[in-house]
Amino acid sequence: MNKRGRMYFQRDGAPPHSTCEVRNFLNYHFTGQWMGHGGPSNWPARSPDLSPLDCCVWGWMKELVYSVRVVTRDALLGRIFDAADRIRKSQQKLQRATRAVHNRAAACVAAGGGIYENQL
């Protein structure tokens, strides 16, 4: 079985991500293998968040974007694009973030899927 055949797509709970179009897309590309509202698998109780974006990247992005006060939409868009470019070019930090996600996943497995943040 290939990698995609073994993976589940984990969708967050944002309302726009619950539209029929999104669910149809996921049903087509991840048939029977996605989690989220209206999906074939519900979120497990007390589900640990192992998303690399949530664990590592969003905080970093927000820090870069909002380190200077943003007053206009254009300035905000510029800061977002600049931050994304800086993150993309920061290979060492991205490797550390990848290791952090692996460590979180290993701690989750070691805790039997239970609470693991206190072990990090």
C-alpha distances in whole Angstrom, upper triangle without the diagonal:
4,7,8,6,7,10,14,16,20,23,26,29,31,33,32,28,29,30,29,28,25,24,23,22,19,19,18,16,14,15,15,14,17,20,24,27,26,22,20,20,24,24,24,28,29,26,26,26,23,23,24,27,28,29,30,30,32,35,35,36,38,40,40,41,44,45,48,49,48,51,49,46,46,47,44,41,43,42,38,38,39,38,34,35,36,33,31,34,34,31,32,32,29,28,29,28,24,26,27,24,22,25,25,22,23,26,24,22,25,27,25,24,28,30,30,32,35,33,32
4,6,5,7,9,13,15,18,21,24,28,29,31,30,26,27,28,27,26,24,23,22,20,18,18,17,14,13,14,15,14,16,19,23,26,26,22,20,20,23,24,24,28,29,25,25,24,22,21,22,24,26,26,27,27,30,32,32,32,35,37,37,38,41,42,45,46,45,47,46,43,43,43,40,38,39,39,35,34,36,34,31,32,33,30,28,30,30,27,29,29,26,25,27,25,22,23,25,22,20,24,24,21,22,25,24,22,25,27,25,24,28,30,29,31,34,32,31
4,5,5,6,10,12,15,18,21,25,26,28,27,24,25,27,26,25,22,21,21,19,16,17,16,13,12,14,15,12,14,17,20,24,24,20,19,19,21,21,22,25,26,22,22,21,18,17,18,20,22,22,23,24,26,29,29,29,32,34,34,34,37,39,41,43,42,44,43,40,40,40,37,35,36,35,32,31,33,31,28,29,30,27,25,27,27,24,26,26,22,21,23,22,18,20,21,18,17,20,20,17,19,22,21,19,22,24,23,21,25,27,26,27,30,29,27
4,5,5,8,9,13,15,19,22,24,25,24,21,22,23,22,21,18,18,18,15,13,13,13,9,8,10,12,9,11,15,18,21,21,17,16,16,19,19,21,24,25,21,21,20,18,17,18,20,22,22,23,23,25,28,28,28,31,33,33,33,36,38,40,42,40,42,41,38,38,39,36,33,35,34,31,30,32,30,27,28,30,26,24,27,28,25,27,27,23,23,25,22,19,21,23,19,18,22,21,18,20,23,21,20,24,25,24,22,25,27,26,28,31,30,29
4,6,8,11,14,17,21,23,25,27,26,22,23,24,23,22,19,18,18,16,13,13,13,10,8,9,10,8,11,15,18,21,21,17,15,15,19,19,20,24,25,22,22,21,19,19,20,22,24,25,26,26,28,31,32,31,34,36,36,37,39,41,44,45,43,46,44,41,41,42,39,37,38,38,34,33,36,34,30,32,33,30,28,31,31,29,30,30,26,26,28,25,22,24,25,21,20,24,23,20,21,24,22,21,24,25,23,22,25,27,27,29,32,31,30
4,7,10,13,16,20,22,25,27,26,22,23,25,24,24,21,19,20,18,15,15,15,13,10,11,11,8,11,14,17,21,21,17,15,14,17,17,18,21,22,19,19,19,17,17,18,21,22,22,24,25,27,29,30,30,32,35,35,36,38,40,43,44,43,45,44,41,41,42,39,37,38,37,34,33,35,33,30,32,33,29,28,30,30,28,29,28,25,24,25,23,20,21,22,19,17,20,20,16,18,21,18,17,20,22,19,18,22,24,24,26,29,27,27
4,7,9,13,16,19,21,23,23,19,20,22,22,21,18,17,18,16,13,14,14,11,9,11,11,7,9,11,14,18,18,15,14,13,15,15,16,19,20,16,16,16,14,13,15,17,19,19,21,21,23,26,27,27,29,31,32,32,34,36,39,40,39,41,40,37,38,38,35,33,35,34,30,30,32,30,27,29,29,26,25,28,27,25,27,26,22,22,23,21,18,19,20,16,16,19,17,14,17,19,17,16,20,21,19,17,20,22,22,23,27,25,25
4,6,9,13,16,18,20,20,16,17,19,19,18,15,14,15,14,10,11,13,11,7,9,9,5,5,7,11,14,15,11,11,9,12,11,13,17,17,14,14,14,12,12,15,16,17,18,20,21,22,24,26,26,27,30,31,31,33,35,38,39,37,39,39,36,36,37,33,32,34,33,29,29,31,29,26,28,30,26,25,28,28,27,28,26,23,23,24,21,19,20,20,16,17,19,18,15,17,19,17,16,20,20,18,16,19,21,21,22,26,25,24
4,6,10,13,15,17,16,13,14,16,16,16,12,11,13,11,8,10,12,9,7,10,10,6,4,6,9,12,13,10,11,10,12,11,14,17,18,14,14,13,12,11,13,14,15,17,19,19,19,22,23,23,25,27,28,28,30,33,35,35,34,36,35,32,33,33,30,28,30,29,26,26,28,26,23,26,27,24,23,26,26,25,27,25,22,22,23,20,18,20,20,16,17,20,18,16,19,21,18,18,22,22,21,18,20,21,22,22,26,26,25
4,7,10,12,14,15,11,12,15,17,16,13,12,15,13,10,13,15,13,10,13,12,9,6,5,7,10,12,10,11,10,10,9,11,14,14,11,11,10,10,8,12,12,12,14,17,17,17,20,21,21,22,25,26,26,28,30,33,33,32,34,33,30,32,32,28,27,29,28,24,25,28,25,23,25,26,23,23,26,26,25,26,24,21,22,22,19,18,20,19,15,16,19,16,14,18,19,16,17,21,20,19,16,18,19,19,20,23,23,22
4,7,8,11,11,8,9,12,14,14,10,10,13,12,9,12,15,13,11,14,13,11,7,6,5,8,11,9,12,11,10,9,13,15,15,12,13,11,12,10,13,12,12,15,17,17,16,19,21,20,21,24,25,25,26,29,31,31,30,31,31,28,29,30,26,25,27,26,23,24,26,24,22,25,26,23,23,27,26,26,28,25,22,24,24,20,20,22,21,17,19,21,19,17,21,22,19,20,24,23,22,18,20,21,21,21,25,26,24
4,6,9,10,7,9,12,15,15,12,12,16,15,13,16,18,17,15,17,17,14,11,9,7,9,12,12,14,13,11,10,13,14,14,12,12,10,12,10,13,11,10,14,16,16,14,17,19,18,19,22,23,22,24,27,29,29,27,29,28,26,27,28,24,23,26,25,21,23,25,23,21,24,25,22,23,27,26,26,27,25,22,24,24,20,20,22,20,17,20,21,18,18,22,22,19,21,24,23,22,19,20,19,20,20,24,25,23
4,6,9,7,8,11,14,15,12,12,16,16,14,17,19,19,17,19,18,16,13,10,7,7,11,11,15,13,11,10,13,14,14,13,14,12,15,13,16,15,13,16,19,18,16,19,22,20,20,23,25,24,24,28,30,29,27,29,28,26,28,28,25,24,27,26,23,25,27,25,23,27,28,25,26,30,29,30,31,28,25,27,27,23,23,26,23,21,23,25,21,21,24,24,21,24,26,25,24,20,21,21,22,22,25,27,26
4,6,5,7,10,13,14,11,13,16,16,15,18,20,20,19,21,20,19,15,13,10,10,13,14,17,17,15,14,17,18,18,16,17,15,17,15,17,15,14,17,19,18,15,18,21,19,18,22,23,22,22,26,27,26,25,26,25,22,24,25,22,21,24,23,20,22,25,23,22,25,26,24,25,29,28,29,31,28,25,28,28,24,24,27,25,22,25,26,23,23,27,27,24,27,30,28,28,24,24,24,25,24,27,29,28
4,5,5,7,11,12,11,12,15,16,15,17,20,20,20,21,21,20,16,14,11,9,11,14,17,17,15,15,19,20,20,19,20,18,20,18,21,18,17,21,23,22,19,22,24,22,22,25,26,24,25,29,30,28,26,27,26,23,25,27,23,23,26,26,22,25,28,26,24,28,29,27,28,32,32,33,34,31,29,31,31,28,28,31,28,26,29,30,27,27,30,30,27,30,33,31,30,26,27,27,28,27,31,32,31
4,5,6,10,10,8,11,13,13,14,16,18,18,18,20,20,20,16,15,12,11,13,14,18,18,17,17,21,22,23,21,22,20,21,19,21,18,18,22,23,21,19,22,24,22,21,25,26,24,25,28,29,28,26,26,25,21,24,25,22,21,24,24,21,22,26,24,23,26,28,26,26,30,31,31,33,31,28,31,31,27,28,31,29,26,29,31,28,28,31,31,29,31,34,33,32,28,29,29,30,29,33,34,33
4,6,9,9,6,8,11,11,10,13,15,15,15,17,17,16,12,12,9,9,10,11,15,15,14,15,18,20,21,19,20,17,18,16,18,16,16,20,21,20,18,21,23,21,22,25,26,24,26,29,30,30,27,28,27,24,25,27,23,22,25,25,21,23,26,24,22,25,27,25,25,29,29,30,32,29,26,29,29,25,25,28,27,23,26,28,25,25,28,29,26,28,31,30,29,25,27,27,28,27,31,32,31
4,7,8,6,7,10,11,10,12,15,16,15,16,16,16,12,11,8,7,7,9,13,14,13,14,18,19,21,19,21,19,20,18,21,19,19,22,24,23,21,24,27,25,25,29,29,28,29,32,34,33,30,31,30,27,29,30,27,26,29,29,25,27,30,28,26,29,31,29,29,33,33,33,35,32,30,32,32,28,28,31,29,26,28,30,27,26,30,30,27,29,32,31,29,26,27,27,29,29,32,33,32
4,5,5,6,9,10,11,12,14,16,16,17,17,17,14,14,12,10,9,11,15,16,16,17,21,23,24,22,24,22,24,21,24,22,22,25,27,26,24,27,29,27,27,31,31,29,30,34,35,34,31,32,30,27,28,30,27,26,29,29,26,27,30,29,27,30,32,30,30,34,34,35,37,35,32,34,35,31,30,33,32,29,31,33,30,29,33,34,31,32,35,34,33,29,31,31,32,32,36,37,36
4,5,5,6,8,10,10,12,14,15,15,16,17,14,15,13,11,9,11,14,16,17,19,22,24,26,24,26,24,25,23,26,24,25,28,30,28,27,30,32,30,30,34,34,32,34,37,38,37,35,35,33,30,31,33,30,29,32,32,29,30,33,32,30,32,35,33,32,36,37,37,39,37,34,36,37,33,32,35,34,31,33,35,32,31,34,35,32,33,37,36,34,31,32,33,34,35,38,39,38
4,6,5,6,9,10,11,12,14,14,16,17,14,16,14,13,12,13,15,18,18,20,24,26,28,25,27,25,25,23,25,23,24,27,29,27,26,29,31,28,29,33,33,31,33,36,37,36,33,34,32,28,29,32,29,27,30,30,27,27,31,30,27,30,32,30,29,33,34,35,37,35,32,34,35,32,31,34,33,30,32,34,32,30,34,35,32,33,37,36,35,31,33,34,35,35,39,39,38
4,5,5,6,9,10,11,11,13,14,14,11,12,11,11,10,10,13,15,16,17,21,23,24,22,23,21,21,19,21,20,20,24,25,23,22,26,27,25,26,30,30,28,30,34,35,34,32,33,31,27,28,30,27,25,28,28,25,25,29,27,25,27,30,27,27,31,31,31,34,32,28,30,32,28,27,30,29,26,28,31,28,27,30,31,29,30,33,33,31,28,30,30,31,31,35,36,34
4,5,5,6,9,10,10,10,11,12,9,10,9,9,8,7,10,12,13,15,19,21,23,21,22,21,21,19,22,21,22,25,27,25,24,28,30,28,29,32,33,31,33,36,38,37,35,36,34,31,32,34,30,29,32,32,28,29,32,30,28,30,33,30,29,33,34,33,36,33,30,32,33,29,28,31,30,27,28,31,28,26,30,31,28,29,32,31,30,26,28,29,31,31,35,35,34
4,5,5,6,9,10,10,11,13,11,13,13,13,11,10,12,15,16,18,22,25,26,24,26,24,24,22,25,24,25,28,29,28,27,31,32,30,31,35,35,34,36,39,40,40,37,38,36,32,34,35,32,30,33,33,30,30,33,32,29,32,34,32,31,34,35,35,37,35,32,34,35,32,30,33,32,29,30,33,31,29,32,33,30,31,35,34,32,29,31,33,34,34,38,38,37
4,5,5,6,8,9,12,12,11,13,13,14,13,11,13,15,17,19,22,25,26,24,25,23,23,20,22,21,23,26,27,25,25,29,30,28,29,33,32,31,33,37,38,38,35,36,34,31,31,33,30,28,31,31,27,27,30,29,26,28,31,29,27,31,32,32,34,32,29,30,32,29,27,30,30,27,28,31,29,27,30,32,29,30,33,33,32,28,31,32,33,33,37,37,35
4,5,5,5,7,9,8,7,10,10,12,11,9,10,12,14,15,19,22,23,20,21,20,19,17,20,19,21,23,25,24,23,27,28,27,28,32,32,31,33,36,38,38,35,37,35,32,33,34,31,29,31,31,27,28,31,29,26,28,31,28,27,30,31,30,32,31,27,29,30,27,25,28,27,24,25,28,26,24,27,28,26,26,30,30,28,25,27,29,29,30,34,34,32
4,6,5,5,7,8,8,11,12,13,11,8,9,11,14,16,19,22,24,22,23,22,22,20,23,23,24,26,28,27,27,31,32,31,32,35,36,35,37,40,41,41,39,40,39,35,36,38,34,32,35,35,31,31,34,33,30,32,34,32,30,34,35,34,36,34,31,32,33,30,28,31,30,26,27,30,28,26,29,30,27,27,31,31,29,26,28,30,31,32,36,36,35
4,6,6,9,10,11,14,15,16,14,12,12,15,18,20,22,26,28,25,26,24,24,22,24,24,25,28,29,28,28,32,33,31,33,36,36,35,38,41,42,42,40,41,39,36,36,38,35,32,35,35,31,31,34,33,30,32,34,31,30,33,34,33,36,34,31,32,34,30,28,31,31,28,28,31,30,27,30,32,29,29,33,33,31,28,31,33,33,34,38,38,37
4,6,9,9,9,13,15,17,15,13,13,15,18,19,22,25,26,23,24,22,21,19,21,21,23,25,26,25,26,29,30,29,31,34,34,33,36,38,40,40,38,40,38,34,35,36,33,31,33,33,29,29,32,30,27,29,31,28,27,30,31,30,32,31,27,28,30,27,25,28,28,24,25,28,27,24,27,29,27,27,31,31,29,26,29,31,31,32,36,35,34
4,6,5,6,10,12,15,14,10,10,11,14,16,18,22,23,20,21,20,19,17,20,20,22,23,25,25,25,28,29,28,30,33,34,33,35,38,40,41,39,40,39,35,36,37,34,32,34,34,30,30,33,31,28,30,32,29,27,31,31,30,32,30,27,27,29,26,24,26,26,22,23,26,24,22,24,26,24,23,27,28,25,23,26,28,28,29,33,32,31
4,5,7,11,13,15,13,10,9,11,14,16,19,22,24,21,23,22,21,21,23,24,25,27,28,28,28,32,33,32,34,37,37,37,39,42,44,44,42,43,42,38,39,40,37,35,37,37,33,33,36,34,31,33,35,32,31,34,35,33,35,34,30,31,32,29,27,29,29,26,26,29,27,24,27,29,26,25,29,29,26,24,27,29,30,31,35,34,34
4,6,9,11,13,12,8,6,8,11,14,16,19,21,19,21,21,20,20,23,24,24,26,28,28,28,31,33,32,34,37,38,37,39,42,44,44,42,44,43,39,41,42,38,36,39,38,35,35,38,36,32,35,37,33,32,36,36,34,36,34,31,31,32,29,27,29,29,25,25,28,26,23,25,27,24,23,27,27,24,21,24,27,28,29,33,32,32
4,7,10,13,12,9,7,7,11,12,14,17,19,16,18,17,17,16,19,20,21,22,25,25,25,28,30,29,31,34,35,34,36,39,41,42,40,42,41,37,39,39,36,34,36,36,32,32,35,33,29,32,33,30,29,32,32,31,32,31,27,28,29,26,23,25,25,21,21,24,22,19,22,23,20,20,24,24,21,19,22,24,25,26,30,29,29
4,7,10,10,6,6,6,9,10,12,16,17,14,16,15,15,14,17,18,18,20,22,22,22,25,27,26,28,31,32,31,33,36,38,38,37,38,37,34,35,36,33,31,34,33,29,30,32,30,27,30,31,28,27,31,31,30,31,29,26,27,27,24,22,24,24,20,21,23,21,18,21,23,20,20,24,23,21,18,21,22,23,24,28,28,27
4,7,8,6,7,5,5,6,9,12,14,11,13,13,13,13,16,17,16,18,21,22,21,24,26,26,26,29,31,30,32,34,37,37,35,37,36,33,35,36,32,31,33,32,29,30,32,30,27,30,31,28,28,31,31,30,31,29,26,27,27,24,22,24,23,19,20,22,20,17,21,21,18,19,22,21,19,16,18,20,21,22,26,26,25
4,6,5,8,7,5,6,10,12,14,12,14,13,15,14,17,17,16,19,22,22,21,23,26,25,25,29,30,29,30,33,35,35,33,35,34,31,33,34,30,29,32,31,27,29,32,29,27,30,31,28,28,32,32,31,32,30,27,28,28,25,24,26,24,21,23,24,21,20,23,23,20,21,24,23,21,18,19,20,22,23,26,27,27
4,5,9,8,7,8,12,13,15,14,17,16,18,17,21,20,19,22,24,24,23,25,28,27,27,30,32,31,31,35,36,36,34,35,34,32,34,35,31,30,33,32,29,31,33,31,29,32,34,31,31,35,34,34,36,33,30,32,32,28,27,29,28,24,26,28,24,23,26,26,23,24,28,26,24,21,22,23,25,25,29,30,29
4,7,8,8,10,14,16,18,17,20,19,21,20,23,23,22,25,27,27,26,29,31,30,30,34,35,33,35,38,40,39,37,38,37,34,36,37,33,32,36,35,31,33,36,34,31,35,36,33,33,37,37,37,38,36,33,34,34,31,30,32,30,27,29,30,27,26,29,29,26,26,30,28,26,23,24,26,28,28,32,33,33
4,5,7,9,12,15,18,16,18,18,19,18,22,21,21,24,26,26,25,28,30,29,30,33,35,34,35,38,40,40,38,39,38,35,36,38,34,33,36,35,31,32,35,33,31,34,35,32,32,35,35,35,36,34,31,32,32,29,28,30,28,25,26,28,25,23,26,27,23,24,27,26,24,21,23,25,26,27,31,31,31
4,7,10,12,15,18,16,19,19,20,20,23,23,23,25,28,28,28,30,33,32,33,36,37,36,38,41,43,43,41,42,41,38,40,41,37,36,39,38,34,35,38,36,33,36,37,34,34,37,37,36,37,35,32,33,33,30,28,30,29,25,26,28,25,23,26,27,23,23,27,26,23,20,22,25,26,28,31,31,31
4,7,8,12,14,12,15,16,17,17,21,21,21,22,25,26,26,28,31,30,31,34,35,35,36,39,41,41,40,42,41,38,40,40,36,35,38,37,33,34,37,34,32,35,36,33,32,36,35,34,35,33,30,31,31,28,26,28,26,23,23,25,22,20,22,23,19,20,23,22,19,16,19,21,23,24,27,28,28
4,6,9,12,10,14,14,16,17,20,21,19,21,24,25,24,27,29,29,29,32,34,34,34,37,40,39,38,40,39,36,38,39,35,34,37,36,32,34,36,34,32,35,36,32,33,36,35,35,35,33,30,31,31,27,26,28,26,22,23,25,22,20,22,22,19,19,23,21,19,16,17,19,21,22,25,26,27
4,6,8,7,10,11,13,14,17,18,16,18,21,22,22,23,26,26,27,29,31,31,32,34,37,37,36,38,37,35,37,37,33,33,35,34,30,32,34,31,29,33,33,30,30,34,33,32,33,30,27,28,28,24,23,25,23,19,21,22,18,17,20,19,16,17,20,18,16,13,14,15,18,19,22,23,23
4,6,5,9,11,13,15,19,20,18,19,22,24,23,25,28,28,28,31,33,33,34,36,39,39,38,40,40,38,40,40,36,36,38,36,33,35,36,33,32,35,35,31,32,35,34,33,33,31,28,29,28,25,24,24,22,19,20,21,17,16,18,17,13,15,17,15,13,10,11,13,15,17,20,21,21
4,5,9,12,14,16,20,21,18,19,23,25,24,25,28,29,29,31,33,33,34,36,39,39,38,40,40,38,41,40,36,36,39,37,34,36,38,34,33,36,36,33,34,37,35,35,34,32,30,30,29,26,25,26,23,21,22,21,18,17,19,18,14,16,18,15,13,10,10,11,14,16,18,20,21
4,6,9,12,15,18,19,16,16,20,22,21,22,25,26,26,28,31,31,31,33,36,36,36,38,39,37,39,38,34,35,37,35,32,34,35,32,31,34,34,30,32,35,33,32,32,29,27,28,26,23,23,23,20,18,19,19,15,15,17,15,12,14,16,13,12,9,8,8,11,12,15,16,18
4,6,9,11,15,16,14,14,18,20,19,20,23,24,24,26,29,29,30,32,35,35,35,37,37,35,37,36,33,33,35,33,29,31,33,30,28,31,31,28,29,32,30,29,29,26,24,25,24,20,20,20,18,15,17,17,13,12,15,13,10,12,15,12,12,8,8,9,11,12,15,16,17
4,6,9,12,14,11,11,14,17,17,18,20,22,22,24,26,27,27,29,32,33,33,35,36,34,36,35,31,31,33,30,28,29,31,27,26,29,28,25,26,29,27,26,26,23,21,21,20,17,17,17,14,12,13,13,9,9,12,11,8,11,13,11,11,8,8,7,8,9,12,13,13
4,6,9,10,7,8,11,13,13,14,17,18,19,20,23,23,24,26,29,30,29,32,32,30,32,31,28,27,29,27,24,26,27,23,22,25,25,21,23,25,24,23,23,20,18,19,18,14,14,15,13,10,12,13,9,9,13,12,10,13,15,14,14,11,11,11,11,10,14,15,14
4,6,9,8,7,10,12,13,14,16,18,19,20,22,23,25,26,29,30,30,33,33,31,32,31,28,27,29,27,23,25,26,22,21,24,23,19,20,23,21,20,20,18,16,16,15,12,11,12,10,7,9,10,7,7,10,11,9,11,14,14,14,11,13,12,11,11,15,15,13
4,5,5,6,8,10,10,13,14,15,16,18,20,21,22,24,27,28,27,30,30,28,29,28,25,24,25,23,20,21,23,19,18,20,20,17,17,20,19,19,19,16,14,15,15,11,11,13,11,8,11,12,10,10,13,14,13,15,18,18,18,15,16,16,15,14,18,18,16
4,6,5,6,7,9,11,12,13,15,16,17,19,21,22,25,27,26,29,29,27,28,27,23,23,24,21,18,19,20,17,15,17,17,13,14,17,15,15,15,13,10,11,11,7,7,10,8,6,9,11,10,10,14,15,14,16,19,19,20,17,19,18,16,15,18,18,15
4,6,6,5,6,9,10,10,12,14,15,15,17,19,22,23,23,26,25,23,24,23,20,19,20,18,15,16,17,14,12,15,15,12,13,16,15,15,16,13,11,13,13,9,10,13,11,9,13,15,13,14,17,18,17,20,22,22,23,20,21,20,18,17,20,20,18
4,6,6,6,8,10,11,11,14,15,16,17,19,22,23,23,26,26,24,25,24,20,20,22,19,16,18,19,16,15,18,18,14,16,19,18,18,18,15,13,16,14,11,12,14,12,10,14,14,12,13,17,17,16,19,21,20,21,18,18,17,16,14,17,18,16
4,7,7,8,10,12,13,14,16,17,18,20,23,24,24,28,28,27,28,26,23,23,24,21,19,20,21,17,16,19,18,14,16,19,17,17,16,13,12,13,12,8,10,11,8,7,11,11,9,11,14,14,13,16,18,18,19,17,17,15,14,11,15,15,12
4,6,6,7,9,11,11,13,15,16,17,21,22,23,26,27,25,26,24,21,21,21,19,16,18,18,14,13,16,14,11,13,15,13,14,13,10,9,11,9,6,8,10,8,8,12,12,11,13,16,16,16,19,21,21,23,20,21,19,17,14,17,17,14
4,6,5,6,9,10,11,12,14,15,18,20,20,23,23,22,22,21,18,17,18,15,13,14,14,11,10,13,12,8,11,13,12,13,13,10,9,12,11,8,10,13,11,11,14,15,14,16,19,19,20,22,24,24,26,23,24,22,20,18,21,21,18
4,5,5,6,8,10,10,12,14,17,18,17,20,21,19,20,19,15,15,17,14,11,14,14,11,10,14,13,11,13,16,15,16,17,13,12,15,15,11,14,16,14,13,17,18,16,18,21,21,21,24,26,25,27,24,24,22,21,18,21,22,19
4,5,5,6,9,10,10,12,15,16,17,20,21,20,21,19,16,17,18,14,13,15,15,11,12,15,14,12,15,17,15,17,17,13,13,16,14,11,15,16,14,14,18,18,16,19,22,21,21,24,26,25,27,24,24,22,20,17,20,21,18
4,6,5,6,9,10,11,14,16,17,20,21,20,21,18,16,16,16,13,11,13,13,9,10,12,10,8,12,13,11,14,14,10,11,14,12,10,14,16,14,14,18,18,17,20,23,22,23,26,27,27,29,26,26,24,22,19,22,22,19
4,5,5,6,8,10,13,14,14,17,18,17,17,15,12,12,13,10,8,10,10,6,7,10,9,8,11,13,12,15,16,12,12,16,15,13,16,18,16,17,20,21,20,22,25,25,25,28,30,30,31,28,28,26,25,22,25,25,22
4,5,5,6,8,11,12,12,15,16,15,16,14,11,13,13,10,9,12,12,9,10,13,12,11,15,17,16,18,19,15,16,19,18,15,18,21,18,19,22,23,21,24,27,26,26,29,31,30,32,29,29,26,25,22,25,26,23
4,6,6,6,9,11,12,16,18,18,18,15,13,15,14,11,11,13,12,9,12,14,12,11,15,16,15,18,18,14,15,19,17,15,19,20,18,19,23,23,22,25,27,26,27,30,31,31,33,30,30,27,26,22,24,26,22
4,6,6,8,11,11,15,16,16,16,13,11,12,11,8,8,10,9,6,9,11,9,9,13,14,13,16,17,14,15,18,17,16,19,21,20,21,24,25,24,26,29,29,29,32,34,33,35,33,33,30,28,25,27,28,25
4,6,7,9,8,12,13,12,12,10,7,9,9,5,6,9,8,6,9,11,11,11,14,16,16,19,20,17,17,21,20,18,21,24,22,23,26,27,26,28,31,31,31,34,35,35,37,34,34,31,30,27,29,30,27
4,5,6,7,11,12,13,14,11,9,12,12,8,9,13,12,10,13,15,14,15,18,19,18,22,22,19,20,23,22,20,24,26,24,24,28,28,27,29,32,31,32,35,36,35,37,34,34,31,30,27,29,30,27
4,7,9,13,15,16,16,13,11,14,13,10,11,14,12,11,14,16,14,15,18,19,18,21,21,18,20,23,22,20,24,26,24,25,28,28,27,30,33,32,33,36,37,36,39,36,35,32,31,28,29,31,27
4,6,10,12,14,14,10,10,13,12,9,12,14,13,12,16,17,15,17,20,21,20,24,24,21,23,26,25,24,27,29,27,28,32,32,31,34,36,36,36,39,41,40,42,39,39,36,35,31,33,34,31
4,6,10,12,13,9,9,13,13,10,13,16,15,14,17,19,18,20,23,24,23,27,27,25,26,29,28,26,30,32,30,30,34,34,33,35,38,37,37,41,42,41,43,40,39,37,36,32,34,36,33
4,6,8,9,6,6,10,10,8,11,13,13,13,16,18,18,19,22,23,23,27,28,25,26,29,29,27,30,32,30,30,34,35,33,35,38,38,38,41,43,42,43,40,40,37,36,33,35,37,34
4,7,9,7,7,11,12,11,13,16,16,17,19,21,21,23,25,26,27,30,31,29,29,33,32,30,33,36,34,34,37,38,36,39,42,41,41,44,46,45,46,43,42,40,39,36,39,40,37
4,5,5,6,9,10,11,12,14,15,16,18,20,21,22,24,26,27,30,32,29,29,33,33,31,33,36,34,34,38,39,37,39,42,42,41,44,46,46,47,43,43,41,41,38,40,42,39
4,5,5,6,9,10,11,12,14,15,16,18,20,21,22,24,26,29,31,28,28,31,32,29,31,34,33,32,36,37,35,37,40,40,39,42,45,44,45,41,41,40,39,36,39,41,38
4,5,5,6,9,10,11,12,14,15,16,18,20,21,23,24,27,30,27,27,31,31,29,31,34,33,33,36,38,36,38,41,41,41,43,46,45,46,43,43,41,41,38,41,42,39
4,5,5,6,9,10,10,12,14,15,16,18,20,21,22,26,28,25,25,29,29,27,30,33,31,31,35,36,35,37,40,40,39,42,44,44,45,42,42,40,39,36,39,40,37
4,5,5,6,9,10,10,12,14,15,16,18,20,21,24,26,23,23,27,27,25,27,30,28,28,32,33,32,33,36,36,36,39,41,40,42,38,38,36,36,33,35,37,34
4,5,5,6,9,10,11,12,14,15,16,18,20,23,25,23,22,26,27,24,26,29,28,28,31,33,31,33,36,36,36,39,41,41,41,38,39,37,36,33,36,37,34
4,5,5,6,8,10,11,12,14,15,17,18,22,24,22,22,25,26,24,26,29,28,28,32,33,32,34,37,37,37,40,42,42,43,40,40,38,37,35,37,38,35
4,6,5,6,8,10,10,12,14,15,16,20,21,19,19,23,23,21,24,27,26,26,29,30,29,31,34,34,34,37,39,39,40,37,38,36,34,31,34,35,32
4,5,5,6,9,10,10,12,14,15,18,20,18,17,21,22,19,21,24,23,23,27,28,27,28,32,32,32,34,36,36,38,34,35,33,32,29,32,33,30
4,5,5,6,9,10,10,12,14,17,20,18,17,21,22,20,22,25,24,24,27,29,28,29,33,33,33,36,38,38,39,36,37,35,34,31,34,35,31
4,5,5,6,9,10,11,12,16,18,16,16,20,21,19,21,24,24,24,27,29,28,30,33,33,34,36,38,38,40,37,38,36,34,31,34,34,31
4,5,5,6,8,10,11,14,16,13,13,17,18,16,18,21,20,21,24,25,25,27,29,30,30,33,35,35,36,33,34,32,30,28,30,31,27
4,5,5,6,9,10,13,15,13,12,16,17,15,17,20,19,19,22,24,24,25,28,29,29,31,33,34,35,32,33,31,30,27,30,30,27
4,5,5,6,9,11,14,13,12,16,17,16,18,21,21,21,24,26,26,27,30,31,31,33,35,36,37,35,36,34,32,30,33,33,29
4,5,5,6,10,12,10,11,14,15,14,17,19,19,20,23,24,24,26,28,29,30,32,34,35,36,34,35,33,31,28,31,31,27
4,5,5,8,10,8,8,11,12,11,13,16,16,16,19,21,21,22,25,26,26,29,30,31,33,30,31,30,27,25,28,27,24
4,6,7,10,10,8,11,13,12,13,16,17,17,19,22,22,23,25,27,27,29,31,32,33,31,32,31,29,27,30,29,26
4,6,9,9,9,11,13,13,15,17,18,19,21,23,24,25,27,29,29,31,33,34,36,33,35,33,31,29,31,31,27
4,6,5,6,9,10,11,12,14,15,17,18,20,21,23,24,26,27,29,30,32,33,31,32,31,28,26,28,27,24
4,6,5,6,9,10,10,12,14,15,16,18,20,21,22,24,26,27,28,30,32,30,31,30,27,25,28,26,23
4,5,5,6,9,10,11,12,14,15,17,18,20,21,23,24,26,27,29,30,29,30,29,26,24,26,24,20
4,5,5,6,9,10,10,12,14,15,16,18,20,21,22,24,25,27,29,27,28,26,23,21,23,22,18
4,5,5,6,9,10,11,12,14,15,17,18,20,21,23,24,26,27,25,27,25,23,21,23,22,19
4,5,5,6,9,10,11,12,14,15,16,18,20,21,22,24,26,24,26,25,22,20,23,21,18
4,5,5,6,9,10,10,12,14,15,16,18,20,21,22,24,23,24,22,19,18,20,18,14
4,5,5,6,9,10,11,12,14,15,16,18,20,21,23,21,22,20,18,16,18,17,14
4,5,5,6,9,10,11,12,14,15,17,18,20,21,20,21,20,18,17,19,18,15
4,5,5,6,9,10,10,12,14,15,16,18,20,19,20,19,16,15,17,15,12
4,5,5,6,9,10,10,12,14,15,16,18,17,18,16,13,12,14,13,9
4,5,5,6,9,10,10,12,14,15,17,15,16,15,13,12,15,14,11
4,5,5,6,9,10,11,12,14,15,14,16,16,13,13,16,14,11
4,5,5,6,9,10,10,12,14,14,15,14,11,11,13,10,8
4,5,5,6,9,10,10,12,11,12,11,8,8,11,9,7
4,5,5,6,9,10,11,9,11,12,9,10,13,11,11
4,5,5,6,9,10,10,12,12,9,11,13,10,10
4,5,5,6,9,9,9,9,6,8,9,7,7
4,5,5,6,5,7,7,6,8,11,9,10
4,5,5,6,8,10,9,12,14,12,13
4,5,7,9,10,8,11,12,10,11
4,5,5,7,6,10,10,9,11
4,5,9,9,13,14,13,15
4,7,8,11,13,13,14
4,6,9,11,11,13
4,6,8,9,11
4,5,5,7
4,5,5
4,6
4
